[in-house]
Every structure is written in structure tokens, then in C-alpha cells.
Amino acid sequence: MLGRSVHEVLGERGHEVITASRKGSELSVDITDPGSIQAMYAEVGRVDGVAVAAGSVPWKPFGELSSEDVWLGLAGKVASQVELVRLGSQYASEEASFTLITGVLARDWLVTALAYVRSIEGRQTGQVYVVE
């Protein structure tokens, strides 16, 4: 949903927008797979900006998370977005920007999602948050 909104706004402002996702878009990409990310950028070429709201986390109450759930969530949201920037920087124009969006996790949150949102915000701003 959020990705569509970003696409519409940027398109209305005259930007060329190329969509990428696991399915149902112009390009197919699995953001948890660096090889898939690299292939996407190789196909697109030079970029002036990247906006990403993609990522996945387990939707469980905080007290029910296993260690595996935590690592899967970090890989599915935080690490995958970092990889999009890291690998994308090779294709970025000099004035390019990367916008990492928490997406639905910030809107329809539960404590689990809040923990991931805060980890992303902390990575971006250097802030430390307490999740209760």
C-alpha cells in the first residue's frame, strides 16, 4: 500500500518510477538475497533515488518471539534495507538519495513491530529507544 502511494506521488511530480518487489511489479527482487538485489540494480542501471518500504518481520506478540524470529525480522527488514543501500551505492548518481521507510510497521504496530521500527529509526538517527 505505502509503496503504491510513493509511486503515485513521485510519478505526479514527473519522476520516472521503476517498481520492484517479489511479485507483481516491473522488476522482480528478493531483498533478503544480495544476488537478487545486485541483479536488479544491474538491470536498472544508474539511479537518482531509491525509496523502499519493503521488508518483513514476524507478527507475534513480543513475549512469543523466539531468537530465530528476532534474527529473521532483522534480516527481513533492517539488513535487507541496508543491503539495498550498500549495493545500490554503486549505481547511484552523485546526487542520489536513499529513503528507507518503516511502512506498515509504524502505522499498524504491535510491540514486536515497534521494536523493529525503533531499530530502523535508531540506525537512521542514532537515537536509542526503550521498547516496553
MOSUL-V315142 format. One record per pair of residues at least 4 apart in sequence whose ideal C-beta (glycine too) atoms are under 7 Angstrom apart, sorted by the first residue. I is the first residue (numbers start at 1). J is the second residue. If there is no record, write none. Layout:
i=(I I)
j=(J J)
This chain:
i=(1 2 2 2 2 2 3 3 4 5 6 6 6 7 7 7 8 9 10 10 11 11 18 18 18 19 19 20 20 20 20 20 21 21 21 22 22 23 27 27 29 29 29 30 31 31 31 31 31 32 32 32 33 34 34 34 35 36 37 37 37 37 38 38 39 40 41 41 41 45 46 46 47 47 47 47 47 48 48 48 49 49 50 50 50 51 51 52 52 52 52 53 53 55 55 55 55 56 56 57 57 57 57 57 57 57 58 58 58 58 58 59 60 60 60 60 61 61 61 62 62 62 65 65 65 67 68 69 70 71 72 73 73 74 74 75 75 76 77 77 77 78 78 78 78 78 79 80 81 81 82 83 84 85 85 88 88 92 100 100 102 102 102 104 105 105 105 105 106 109 109 109 111 111 113 114 114 115 115 116 117 118 118 118 119 120 121 121 122 122 122 122)
j=(5 6 53 101 103 104 7 53 8 9 10 51 53 11 17 19 12 13 15 17 15 17 26 27 44 25 26 25 26 27 29 40 25 29 54 28 30 28 40 43 36 37 40 36 37 54 55 80 84 75 76 80 37 38 83 87 39 40 41 83 84 87 42 87 43 44 87 88 91 91 91 93 88 91 92 93 96 93 95 96 96 97 84 88 98 99 101 81 84 100 101 101 103 76 77 80 81 76 77 73 76 77 105 112 113 116 65 69 72 73 112 112 64 65 69 112 110 111 112 111 112 115 69 70 112 71 72 73 74 75 76 77 116 78 79 79 80 80 81 116 120 82 116 119 120 123 83 84 85 100 86 87 88 89 98 92 98 96 120 124 106 117 120 108 109 113 116 117 117 113 114 117 115 131 117 118 131 119 131 120 121 122 129 131 123 124 125 127 126 127 128 129)
